[in-house]
Amino acid sequence: MKTITYCRKSSEAQDRQVASIDSQKDNLLALAKHSSLVISKIFTESMSAKQPGRPEFEKMIKLIEANPGSVILVWKLDRLARNPVDEGKIKWLLQNKTIAKIITPERIYHPEDNALIASVEFGMANQYIRDLSTNVKRGNKTKLEKGELPGPAPIGYLDNKLTKHKEIDQAKAPLIKECFELYATGGYCMREINNLMFQKGFKTKGGLKTSKAQLHHILTNPFYYGVIRRQEQLYPGIHQPIISKTLFDIVQDVLSGKHRSKKQKHFFPVRGFMFCYSCGCLLTASSKKGHAYYYCTNGKGNCEQHKKYLRDKKIDELVAKVLNEIKFDEEAVEIAYLAAKEKTIREAGSSHTQQDELTKKLKTTQEQLANLVKVISSDPSMANALKSQILTLEAETKSIQEQIANPKQQTLDEALMTLELTKKTFLQACSASFDYLKGDDNKKFELLKILLWNLKLENQNVQSYQFKQPFSILAKSPKKLEMREWLPG
């Protein structure tokens, strides 16, 4: 008889498992030696048995069905099954003697035994799982009603092992708040916020940049304003909030497509784009006597810059000066565009000629190949002599077909479209400073959203800034650069 050993450990309770897989295996091997059994196969699995569908268990069942009369060596019956489906499989195979017997350190189960004994033990294992699930749900509900979050603390909080409460992570909480503040402006996409936060040290436990899905989960988690959400039900939490409910609502409006929340009394177009160079916190704004004033939020509580206020007019002057860094001469842009267009059309004509030549060459090669095939058809003895020539022509044919199917150069329409987009980018850069100064608040906001981010100020002056792509490249380039140098490839 084949003796099969099955060892299982519940992945959900690894720290409380009575016997680990290695321990089970050692004891069962000793039992097999004592009983003069030769083990032919050992199955091990780290998976709960409360649901059907364990891969190794299913492999074991198939092996037993293919080898009637097998013996199962297992630590306890509950290692085999804790659900009615798997229990039924084992009991049926034992009853019809496909399983010759089940051996545990405590007893042996035979096909002719009273079925009630195995049923009781399997039933107890199944009931244990059901009771455990009920108790866990009851305990979680009690915690929620007390304002406590079951499970590990979300990013931005830490688990206090003594009090069992969620406490603010002083290193990450300010960055969590900044994520909400940045996204609330509507001027930053999740990728840009991820990049900025990564530069400031906001990383996953593995030291990686957070993903878009992870940031979205943060921005939609009401835990950060003091509420626990579980199965679409909200429970007031006893933990300290990181953000306000108002800020959370604004972010939800932005996520749903509303660029600015209706709850805002004043709209400050530059808020969310500027940071304090000294402490790294965002600059916020308030309205006083008809004027907007920008200042550091002093989120870390140790910055002197928050005492220095900048009027919106001064901010506009500083921003316009920065936007001049990407200004090009419009006439020079137009000349470069026309020259590039003429060269593109000329190269496209050359490319068309090359394609015609390849087509002709392909036709000639195929004709040569067809002639050799005819020669072999009429005189099979020539096959060996012409084999080398045929292989060469076949390879050449394939190479030409690939060149025709995948031309290296763009089509004329694609190339001209790229030129138009490049010209549009240059012209937008040419007028960016002027358009910003002459535009209303909405126009300023839209321009900054396209052009600029991470503008850092100190002592009422710009210390550093970053342009968004492709304007960051334009800012670094000589202003007489030929447009053809911007084209891909």
C-alpha positions in Angstrom: 0.0 0.0 0.0 1.2 3.5 -0.8 1.6 5.7 2.3 1.0 9.4 1.8 1.8 12.0 4.4 -0.1 15.3 4.6 1.1 18.2 6.8 -0.8 21.5 6.9 -0.3 24.8 8.8 -2.9 27.6 8.8 -1.5 30.7 7.2 -3.9 32.9 9.2 -2.6 31.7 12.6 1.1 31.0 12.1 2.1 32.4 15.4 -0.5 30.3 17.3 -0.1 27.0 15.4 0.2 24.1 17.8 2.5 22.1 15.6 4.4 23.6 12.6 4.8 21.7 9.4 8.4 20.6 10.3 7.2 19.4 13.7 4.3 17.5 12.1 6.6 15.9 9.5 9.2 14.8 12.1 6.6 13.2 14.3 4.9 11.4 11.4 8.2 10.1 10.0 8.9 8.7 13.4 5.4 7.1 13.5 5.9 5.6 10.0 9.2 4.1 11.0 7.7 2.6 14.2 4.8 1.2 12.2 7.1 -0.1 9.4 5.5 2.1 6.8 7.4 3.4 3.7 6.2 6.9 2.8 6.0 7.4 -1.0 4.8 11.0 -1.0 4.7 13.9 1.4 2.4 16.8 0.8 2.9 20.1 2.8 0.6 23.1 2.7 0.5 26.5 4.5 -3.2 27.3 4.0 -6.4 27.4 6.0 -8.8 24.5 5.5 -12.0 26.5 6.3 -12.7 26.8 2.5 -12.4 24.2 -0.3 -9.7 24.7 -2.9 -6.3 23.8 -1.3 -4.0 23.0 -4.2 -1.8 20.4 -2.4 -4.9 18.7 -0.9 -6.5 18.4 -4.3 -3.2 16.9 -5.7 -3.2 14.3 -2.9 -6.9 13.4 -3.6 -6.1 12.8 -7.3 -3.1 10.6 -6.4 -5.2 8.5 -4.0 -7.9 8.1 -6.6 -5.3 6.9 -9.0 -3.9 4.5 -6.4 -6.7 2.8 -4.5 -5.8 1.3 -1.2 -3.5 4.2 -0.1 -2.8 5.0 3.5 -2.9 8.6 4.8 -0.5 9.6 7.6 -1.6 12.9 9.2 -1.2 14.7 12.6 -4.9 15.1 13.2 -8.1 14.8 11.2 -8.6 18.6 11.2 -5.3 18.9 9.2 -7.2 17.2 6.4 -10.5 19.1 6.5 -12.3 21.9 8.4 -15.1 22.3 5.8 -18.0 19.9 4.8 -16.9 19.7 1.1 -13.3 18.3 1.8 -14.7 16.3 4.8 -17.1 14.6 2.4 -14.3 13.7 0.0 -12.2 12.1 2.7 -15.1 10.2 4.3 -16.3 8.9 0.9 -12.9 7.7 -0.2 -12.4 6.0 3.2 -15.9 4.4 3.1 -15.4 2.8 -0.4 -11.8 1.7 0.6 -10.0 3.9 -1.9 -8.3 5.1 1.3 -7.2 1.9 3.1 -6.9 3.7 6.5 -6.0 7.1 8.0 -3.3 7.0 10.7 -2.8 9.7 13.3 -0.5 9.5 16.4 -3.7 9.1 18.5 -5.7 6.4 16.5 -6.3 4.7 13.2 -9.5 5.1 11.2 -10.6 2.1 9.1 -13.3 1.8 6.4 -15.3 -0.6 8.5 -15.2 1.7 11.6 -18.4 3.4 12.8 -18.7 6.5 10.5 -20.0 8.4 13.5 -16.5 8.7 15.1 -14.9 10.4 12.1 -18.0 12.5 11.5 -17.9 13.9 15.1 -14.2 14.8 14.8 -14.6 16.4 11.4 -17.8 18.2 12.7 -15.8 19.5 15.7 -13.1 20.9 13.4 -15.7 22.6 11.2 -17.6 24.0 14.2 -14.3 25.4 15.6 -13.8 27.4 12.4 -17.4 28.7 12.4 -17.1 29.7 16.1 -13.8 31.3 15.5 -15.2 33.4 12.6 -18.2 34.4 14.8 -16.0 35.4 17.7 -13.6 37.4 15.5 -16.5 39.3 13.9 -18.0 40.0 17.3 -14.7 41.2 18.7 -14.2 43.4 15.6 -17.6 44.9 16.0 -17.0 45.7 19.7 -13.7 47.4 18.8 -15.4 49.5 16.1 -18.2 50.6 18.4 -15.5 51.7 20.9 -13.8 53.7 18.1 -10.8 51.3 17.7 -9.6 50.0 14.3 -9.2 46.2 14.1 -6.0 45.2 12.4 -2.8 47.1 11.7 -2.5 50.9 11.6 -2.7 52.5 8.2 0.3 54.4 6.9 0.8 57.7 8.9 -0.1 55.9 12.2 1.7 53.4 14.5 0.4 50.6 16.6 1.1 51.2 20.3 1.6 47.7 21.7 1.0 48.8 25.3 -2.2 50.8 24.9 -3.3 48.9 21.7 -4.2 52.3 20.2 -3.3 53.9 16.9 -0.9 56.8 17.4 0.3 59.4 14.9 3.6 58.6 13.1 5.3 62.0 13.6 7.6 61.3 10.6 4.9 60.4 8.0 1.8 62.2 9.3 2.9 65.6 7.9 3.6 64.1 4.5 0.1 62.4 4.5 -1.4 65.8 5.3 0.7 67.4 2.5 -0.6 64.8 0.0 -4.2 65.8 0.8 -3.3 69.5 0.6 -1.6 69.1 -2.8 -4.4 67.0 -4.3 -7.0 69.4 -3.0 -5.6 72.2 -5.3 -6.5 70.2 -8.4 -3.1 71.1 -9.8 -1.3 67.8 -9.1 -1.9 64.4 -10.5 -1.1 61.3 -8.3 2.1 60.6 -10.2 3.4 64.1 -9.4 2.5 63.8 -5.8 4.1 60.4 -5.5 7.3 61.8 -7.0 7.4 64.8 -4.7 6.6 62.7 -1.6 9.3 60.2 -2.5 11.9 63.0 -2.7 10.8 63.9 0.8 11.3 60.4 2.1 7.7 59.1 1.9 8.2 55.4 1.0 6.6 52.0 1.5 7.9 49.6 4.1 10.2 48.1 1.4 11.7 51.5 0.6 9.8 51.9 -2.7 7.7 54.7 -4.1 4.0 54.4 -3.3 1.9 53.4 -6.3 -1.1 55.3 -7.7 -3.5 52.7 -6.1 -1.8 53.2 -2.7 -2.1 56.9 -2.9 -5.7 56.7 -4.0 -6.5 54.5 -1.0 -4.9 57.1 1.3 -6.9 60.0 -0.2 -10.2 58.1 0.1 -9.6 56.7 3.6 -11.8 58.6 6.2 -9.5 57.3 9.0 -7.3 60.3 8.5 -10.0 62.8 9.6 -11.0 60.6 12.6 -13.6 58.1 11.2 -13.3 54.4 10.7 -15.0 52.9 7.6 -16.0 49.2 7.7 -18.3 47.6 5.1 -19.6 51.0 4.1 -20.5 51.9 7.7 -18.8 54.7 9.5 -17.7 54.6 13.2 -16.3 57.6 15.1 -12.7 56.8 16.0 -10.8 57.6 19.2 -7.5 58.2 17.4 -6.1 61.7 16.6 -7.0 62.9 13.1 -4.2 64.1 10.7 -6.5 66.2 8.5 -9.8 68.0 8.8 -13.1 66.8 7.5 -13.3 69.9 5.2 -10.0 69.0 3.6 -11.1 65.4 3.1 -14.3 66.6 1.4 -12.4 68.9 -1.0 -10.1 66.0 -2.0 -13.2 63.8 -2.7 -14.6 66.6 -4.9 -11.4 66.7 -6.9 -11.3 62.9 -7.2 -14.9 62.9 -8.5 -14.1 65.6 -11.2 -15.0 68.8 -9.4 -11.7 70.7 -9.6 -12.6 73.0 -6.6 -14.9 72.4 -3.8 -18.0 74.7 -3.5 -17.2 75.0 0.1 -14.2 77.3 -0.6 -15.1 80.9 0.0 -12.0 82.2 -1.8 -10.0 80.8 -4.7 -6.3 81.4 -4.6 -4.8 80.3 -7.9 -1.2 79.8 -6.7 -2.0 77.9 -3.5 -0.8 74.3 -3.8 2.1 75.2 -6.2 4.4 76.9 -3.7 6.4 75.6 -0.8 8.6 77.1 2.0 12.2 76.7 1.1 13.2 76.6 4.8 10.9 73.9 6.2 9.3 72.3 3.1 5.7 73.0 4.1 3.1 74.3 1.7 2.3 78.0 1.4 -1.3 78.8 2.1 -3.3 82.0 1.5 -6.0 84.1 3.1 -7.9 87.1 2.0 -7.7 90.4 3.9 -9.3 93.7 2.9 -9.7 92.6 -0.7 -6.2 91.3 -1.2 -4.8 87.8 -1.1 -1.8 87.1 1.1 0.4 83.9 0.9 2.4 82.6 3.8 4.0 79.4 5.1 1.7 77.0 7.0 4.5 76.2 9.5 3.2 72.6 9.7 6.3 71.5 11.6 6.0 74.3 14.1 9.7 75.5 13.9 9.7 77.9 10.9 10.1 81.7 11.0 9.0 82.2 7.4 5.3 81.9 8.3 5.5 85.4 9.8 6.4 86.9 6.4 3.3 87.5 4.2 3.4 88.0 0.4 0.7 89.9 -1.5 -0.8 88.2 -4.6 0.7 91.0 -6.7 4.2 90.3 -5.6 3.6 86.5 -6.1 2.4 87.2 -9.7 5.6 89.2 -10.4 7.8 86.3 -9.1 5.8 83.7 -11.1 6.0 85.7 -14.3 9.7 86.1 -13.9 10.1 82.3 -13.6 7.9 81.8 -16.7 10.3 84.0 -18.7 12.8 81.2 -18.4 10.9 79.3 -21.1 10.2 82.2 -23.4 11.3 81.9 -27.1 11.2 84.5 -29.9 8.0 83.7 -31.8 9.4 84.7 -35.2 12.4 82.4 -34.6 9.9 79.6 -33.7 8.0 80.1 -36.9 11.2 80.1 -39.1 12.4 76.9 -37.4 9.0 75.3 -37.9 8.9 76.0 -41.6 12.5 74.8 -42.1 11.7 71.6 -40.2 8.5 71.1 -42.2 10.4 71.4 -45.5 13.0 68.9 -44.3 10.4 66.5 -43.1 8.6 66.5 -46.4 11.8 66.0 -48.3 12.8 63.0 -46.0 9.4 61.5 -46.4 9.8 61.6 -50.2 13.1 59.8 -49.8 11.5 57.3 -47.5 8.8 56.6 -50.1 11.5 56.0 -52.8 13.3 53.5 -50.4 10.0 51.6 -49.9 9.5 51.4 -53.7 13.0 50.0 -54.1 12.5 47.4 -51.4 9.2 46.3 -53.1 11.0 45.9 -56.4 13.9 44.0 -54.7 11.3 41.7 -53.0 9.6 40.9 -56.3 13.0 40.0 -57.9 14.1 37.8 -55.0 10.7 35.9 -55.0 11.0 35.4 -58.8 14.5 33.9 -58.4 13.3 31.6 -55.6 10.3 30.5 -57.8 12.7 29.7 -60.7 14.9 27.5 -58.4 11.8 25.6 -57.2 10.8 24.9 -60.8 14.3 23.6 -61.6 14.1 21.1 -58.6 10.5 20.1 -59.6 11.7 19.1 -63.1 15.0 17.6 -61.9 14.9 16.4 -58.2 18.5 15.4 -58.3 19.4 19.2 -58.3 17.9 19.7 -54.8 21.1 19.2 -52.8 23.1 21.4 -55.2 20.6 24.3 -55.0 19.7 24.0 -51.3 22.2 26.6 -50.2 20.9 29.2 -52.8 17.3 28.5 -51.8 18.1 29.1 -48.1 19.9 32.4 -48.9 17.0 33.7 -51.0 14.4 32.7 -48.3 16.4 34.6 -45.7 16.7 37.6 -47.9 13.0 37.5 -48.7 12.1 37.5 -45.0 14.5 40.4 -44.3 13.0 42.6 -47.1 9.5 41.8 -45.9 10.3 42.9 -42.4 11.9 46.2 -43.6 8.7 46.9 -45.7 6.4 46.0 -42.8 8.3 48.1 -40.2 9.8 51.2 -41.8 12.1 53.0 -39.5 10.8 56.5 -40.3 7.5 58.0 -39.5 4.8 58.5 -42.1 4.5 62.0 -43.5 1.2 62.7 -41.6 2.7 61.5 -38.3 5.8 63.6 -38.8 3.8 66.7 -39.6 1.5 66.1 -36.6 4.6 65.9 -34.3 5.9 69.1 -35.8 2.6 70.9 -35.1 2.5 69.7 -31.5 6.1 70.8 -31.0 5.3 74.3 -32.5 2.3 74.6 -30.2 4.5 73.8 -27.2 7.0 76.5 -28.2 4.4 79.1 -28.8 2.7 78.3 -25.4 6.1 78.8 -23.8 6.6 82.1 -25.7 3.5 83.7 -24.2 3.3 82.0 -20.8 4.6 84.9 -18.8 2.3 87.4 -20.6 -0.7 85.2 -20.5 -0.2 84.6 -16.8 -0.1 88.3 -15.9 -3.1 89.2 -18.1 -5.2 86.2 -17.1 -7.8 86.0 -14.4 -7.5 83.6 -11.5 -8.8 80.6 -13.4 -6.4 81.2 -16.3 -3.5 81.5 -13.9 -4.4 78.3 -12.2 -4.8 76.4 -15.5 -1.4 77.7 -16.7 0.4 76.7 -13.5 -1.2 73.3 -13.6 0.3 72.8 -17.1 3.7 74.5 -16.7 5.0 74.7 -13.1 5.2 72.9 -9.8 7.4 72.8 -6.6 8.0 76.6 -6.5 10.0 77.2 -3.3 10.2 80.6 -1.7 12.3 82.1 1.2 12.6 85.7 2.4 10.0 86.7 -0.2 12.1 85.4 -3.1 12.1 82.4 -5.4 14.9 79.9 -4.4 14.1 77.0 -6.6 11.3 75.7 -9.0 10.6 72.9 -11.4 8.8 73.0 -14.8 6.6 70.2 -15.9 7.4 68.2 -19.0 8.2 69.1 -21.8 8.7 72.7 -20.5 11.5 71.6 -18.2 13.5 70.7 -21.3 12.8 74.0 -22.9 14.0 75.9 -19.8 17.4 74.2 -20.0 17.9 74.7 -23.8 19.5 77.5 -25.7 16.8 79.8 -27.0 18.1 79.5 -30.6 17.8 75.7 -30.7 16.6 74.3 -34.0 13.2 72.7 -33.8 14.3 69.6 -35.5 16.4 68.8 -32.4 13.1 68.4 -30.5 11.7 65.7 -32.7 11.8 62.1 -31.3 14.3 59.6 -32.8 
